[in-house]
Structures are given as structure tokens and as C-alpha cells.
Amino acid sequence: MEKLKRIQIGDKRYPVKIDLNVLEAIQDSYGTIGKFERDLLGLKYKTDDNGERRLYKTEPSIKAIKTVLPEMINEGLSIEAEETGKSFEPVSAEFVNRECTVPYDILAEMIHEEFKRCFSTKK
């Protein structure tokens, strides 16, 4: 059984997973995985007075968080349902976004940790 990380939404802790299915949803919404990651981290490009593009840090994008959070929760729920033989009961994006009380900057860090995990290889 896969060990899934969990996140508190409302009164319940939900499993989360970023895998190819979630990456596809990110790519559909953002065009590239890299743009999504920069937005999630609050990294923006700005042209300086010399005409050079510089990267600077701002706050994490709420759009990036709202794009991926319901997807990664539903992927976690789907994996758990498959592994336990129970039926898959997805949660709506509206529910997740309304009931999530984790501060957005901490949430962005949590999502980025899971995002990085999907690219790591097991030894």
C-alpha cells in the first residue's frame, strides 16, 4: 500500500498525491509545469533598467494552489479507493477551496513538497 501524505480540509484529513494524472491537469491549466512551479513559489520575471530579465520573489499564486489542491486530493482518494477496494468518492473543488483553513503560504510549501516528491526516484 502506498504511503500517502495527508492534509486537513474541514473536519477530515485527506490523502494527497501528485503524479502524471495531476501533472497533466496542471499542464492543461498552465501550459507548462515550470510556469506552475514558479507561480506556486511566487517567482516572477521582471525586466530591470538594463533590459535584463531578473527573477524576483513575491507571494505564492492562489490560482496555482486552487488549480492543484483539489486534483491532488482526488488523486489521493482514487489511489486509496483502488488499494482498499472501496468506491472512489471525489470531493469538489468548491468544497476543498471553501473548507481549507491552512494559510496559503504554508499550503504552497506543502504542495511544493509533494510536487518535488513526484520527480524523485526511489533507490
N, C-alpha and C positions, 0 to 999 in steps of 0.2 A: 504494500500500500504506500502511495506517495505521501511524503510529509509536506503538507501544505501550510504556509503561513496563514495567519488569520487577522481579521480586522473587525473592530467593533462598529456595528451600524445599528442604531437604535438600541434595542434590548438584547441583541444577538451578535455572536461572533461568527463571521462568515469566512470561508476559505478563499484565498486569492491565488491566482496563477496567471503569469504572462507566458504564453507560448506562441507558436506560429499562428494559431487562430486569433489571438488577441493582437499580435503584431500586424496581421492582415487588416483588422479593423482600424488600427492606428494608421496604417499606410493609406487606407481608403479615405480617412478623415484628413490626414495631414499631408499626404503626398510622399513624404519620406519619414523614415524612422528617426533620422538625425534631427530634423526640424522639430519633431515631437519632443525628443530628449532635451533639446535646447530650450524649448518653451517650458517644459516641466521644471528644468533647473533655473529658469529665469535668465537665460543667456540671450542677449540681443546684440546685433551688429549695428555699429554707428560709424559713419564716416567722419574722421577728425578734420581739423583745419588744413592739414596737409593732403587731404584726399585719400588717406589710408583707412581701410576698414579695420575697426577695432571691436573686440568683443568686450561687453560690459555686463555686469550682473544687475538684475532687477528682481522683482518678486516673481514667484512661480505663477504660471498661467493657470487660472481657474478652468479655462476651456480644456487644457490638456488633462487636468485632473478629472473633469466631468466626462471627457471622452473615454478615458481608460478605466476608471474605477468600476462602473457597472459591468464592463466587459470582463475585467479580471475576476470579479466576484462570481459572475455567471459561469466563467470557465472553471473556477474552483468548485462551484456547486455541481457542474456537469461531471467533473472528474470524480468527485466524491460519490455521486449517484451511480456512476458506472462501476466504481470499485466496490460499492456496497450492495449493488443490485436494486437500489431504491429508485423511485421515479425522480426525474430531474424537474425541479420546480424553480424556474428562473425568477429573479427579482427585477423589478422595473427600474429604469434609470431614474425616474422621478422619485421612487421610494429611496433609493440609495442616496441621491443628492439631497433630498429633504431631511433624511434621518441621520446623516453622517454629522457627527459633532466634533470630529478630530480637527484641530486647527489646520488650515490649508497649507501652511508652510511645513508642518510636521507630516501631513498627509503626502505632500510632494516628495519628501525624503523617503517615506515608507514605500511609495510607488517606485521611486527610482531604485531602491534596494532590490525590489522584486524584478524590475526591468533588467538590472545588471545580472541577476541570477539566471535569467533565461539565456544569457550569452555565455555563461561559464560552462566548462566541460568537466565532467566527472572523471577522476583519475582512478 
